Amino acid sequence: MTLVDNQHKRAVWTKQYISGKWVDGSGEKMIENINPYTGEVIATWRSSSHEDIDQAYESAKKSAVEWKASLPSIKEAVLRKVSSLMDERKEEIIQLLITESGSTRIKAEAEFAAAQRIVDESASFPYRMKGELLPSNTPGKENRVVREPKGVIGVIGPWNFPLHLCLRSAAPAIALGNGVVIKPASDTPITAGWLIADLFEQAGLPEGVLNVVAGSGSEIGDYFVTHPIPKVISFTGSTEVGKGIGKLAGEHLKETALELGGNNAMIVLGDADIEHAAQAAVFGKFLHQGQICMALNRIIVHEDIYDQFVQSFVSKTKNIQAGDPAEEKTLVGPLIRKKEVERLLELVKQAKDEGARLMLGGTHQESVLMLTVLADVKPEQDIVQQELFGPVAIIMKASDEQHAVQLANGTPYGLSGSVFTGNLERGYQVAQQIESGMVHVNDQSVNDEAHVMFGGEKSSGIGRFGGDWAIDKFTRTRWISLQHRFREYPGVK
């Protein structure tokens, strides 16, 4: 069936969006968009092809020339209109996130708010592109450093926070005068791509500035990255895929913005408020079924309060509602695919066999994995080194502060983290020792603010998103000098 946008009398959720037109893909493969909770087919669509990608990039390149030259007020007005349209269509967008990505209403509301803040922040970017005048040691020379858009940005979007994480790159890039081509995740082509195109089209963005080509990564992913037109490839997803994109981009001297996997740790020190820490840990672990790059994987607790914390964490976890994501009080819904349930249950079984205590869960109902808690997990166990991306919490014991830091740093990842303590300055000192792009003291690890930098270290990515860091990523600086009077050159007459 086709999912129809009744409000705007359109059936665009099976089409590619190229040069301002909604067109069928020209690829050979038909792809099903499936509701992860019910298993029902939302829509069936034809994949894009290499020719579609050629057209999309050429369109973005051509349209970006005029878009770059447009007034800041025009760019701002388009972004403001997108935000206004989001307000008008909020319930529709919430329902799309629930239906397509398995978001609970709680998570969908949070994603909507985060995505809208990105759009609102980006609306100010046309006025924040600053150049410089610099002195010169050459008589009569004026040095100008100008800032301008990079040209065309390729955005590869994820399925877990599809709207927010695609807009995080697309909105700033467009606001700064670039053309954009989005390749949304095949699991969420609507909320990671076509919905965004629909919003910008209705907001009056000139045709061709934004394009959406949807297809499987195995068919078009490499070509999307290696195409000669895009100057930057922005990708949010797994570390494994990100490394492949980085390699391809490097071979073609392309810049990347890579936000990859996380194996995030919360350190709970001996002086922490146990109840507050446990409450934060439950939220940071189980929001969106743990399918968040910033979600807590490991909870590292000082031995003096370990038993009390485990008891409190398990008690609070038991109160969490899991099941139908459309129900208002549900916090944990389905995993994106049933095979993810099988993967996680196998990891849980292995951890138990290696000595971990199963405190809760370890069962499932179709694609919903019941909230699962493992205690007494050891650093050498396989489950510790992996990004779980599911509702499985692992709790580890630390003998002291330095041991806790050592455990936190004991994986290849470094995206986000958390420290709980009764002393904020102590928390800051510990946070400085954690090898992570972001650390939150007396809060859980899932934080994202549109005006603040976002990004990881080690295998969690390259580059920074948000605020002025997004401006740096999607613009370039150039040196243009003006020689105001004739210059003498040594040895030349």
Secondary structure, 3 states (H helix, E strand, C coil): CCCCEHHHCECCCCCEEECCEEECCCCCCEEEEECCCCCCEEEEEECCCHHHHHHHHHHHHHHHHHHHHCCHHHHHHHHHHHHHHHHHCHHHHHHHHHHHHCCCHHHHHHHHHHHHHHHHHHCCHHHCCCCEEECCCCCCEEEEEEEEECCEEEEECCCCCHHHHHHHHHHHHHHCCCEEEEECCCCCCHHHHHHHHHHHHHCCCCCCCEEECCCCHHHHHHHHHHCCCCCEEEEECCHHHHHHHHHHHHHCCCEEEEECCCCEEEEECCCCCHHHHHHHHHHHHHHHHHCCCCCEEEEEEECCCHHHHHHHHHHHHHCCEECCCCCCCEEECCCCCHHHHHHHHHHHHHHHHCCCEEEECCCEECCEECCEEEECCCCCCHHHHCCCCCCEEEEEEECCHHHHHHHHCCCCEECCEEEECCCHHHHHHHHHHCCCCCCEECCCCCCCCCCCCECCEECCEECCECHHHHHHHHEEEEEEEEECCCCCCCCCC
